[in-house]
Amino acid sequence: MELVDQLKKPLLFSGLNDADLAELAAITVRRTFKKTETLFSEGEEATGFYLLVSGSIKLCRMSADGREKVLHFVKPRETFAEAAFFGDGKYPAEARAMEAGEVLYIPRQGFMELMARNSNFALNLVVSLSLMLRQFARQIEELSFADVTSRLASFLVRRAAEKSTSYNGIVYIDLGIKKGALASRLGTAGETISRTLKKLKEEGIIEVQGNRVVVNEMEKLKKLSERH
């Protein structure tokens, strides 16, 4: 039952009922991983996809000049590498552990067989996929039309909800990633992130203390996050 409860959490499986989830649980494998471990490499045959239970994973590719480009930081309750099921059947990026943790591995062959024999499972999965597409559309809109200040503010507001402490109205946020990686995540340059943080500091909205951000004016930060 614990496994079924964990499979309920990601958006990809949100349209599945308990019977569907029980069948999915029957083919799911638990795997643990260590910090810096590579779960799969770019170009490797895609044998399945994953749900992150705990820990931290980054998806990255190497550019032509040998620099690492971070595509996404996977958070617990998120699935990843689903796209490898389609196209050429190879993983389009590398998955590397930033912190030790656990994943649920869903093998490709078992998943495809489940869809083939259970039409309700396949139909319910379509509902989930439509929800994912809507979410991705909102993310693309944010990256396309929001300025860097708005994107950075949105990140800080979300991060505050995930990992922060507060005292007398002041919020202390643990960034959890370096500025360079944050810049990659927000689709901009490291220098731009530094300038934006400086601007927010000059406006009295935040303070920067190493890898921690102190938010003095959370309401102002939220308004910036909503600006397009």
Order of alpha helices (4+ residues) and beta strands (2+ residues): alpha-alpha-beta-beta-beta-beta-beta-beta-alpha-alpha-alpha-beta-beta-alpha-alpha-beta-beta-alpha
